[in-house]
Amino acid sequence: MNQVDEIVALAEEIPQLIKQNITPDGHCRFDPVKTKIALELVKYEIEKSIRAQSLPSN
C-alpha cells in the first residue's frame, strides 16, 4: 500500500468512526469541538499543499 492509498483509507475511516460514535439522541461520544478543529486543520493543510504545488517554479 502506498502513501496515497493509506491517506484515502484513513480518510474513509473517519466518517464511519464519527457516525458510530454519535448516540441516537444526537450526542457525540467524543469532543465535537476538538474534532471539528482537527478536521478543519486537515482540510486547511491539504488545500495549502495543493496551492503550493500549483505555484509555478522559478
Secondary structure, DSSP 8 states (H G I E B T S, - for coil): --HHHHHHHHHHHHHHHHHHTB-TTS-BSS-HHHHHHHHHHHHHHHHHHHHHHHS---
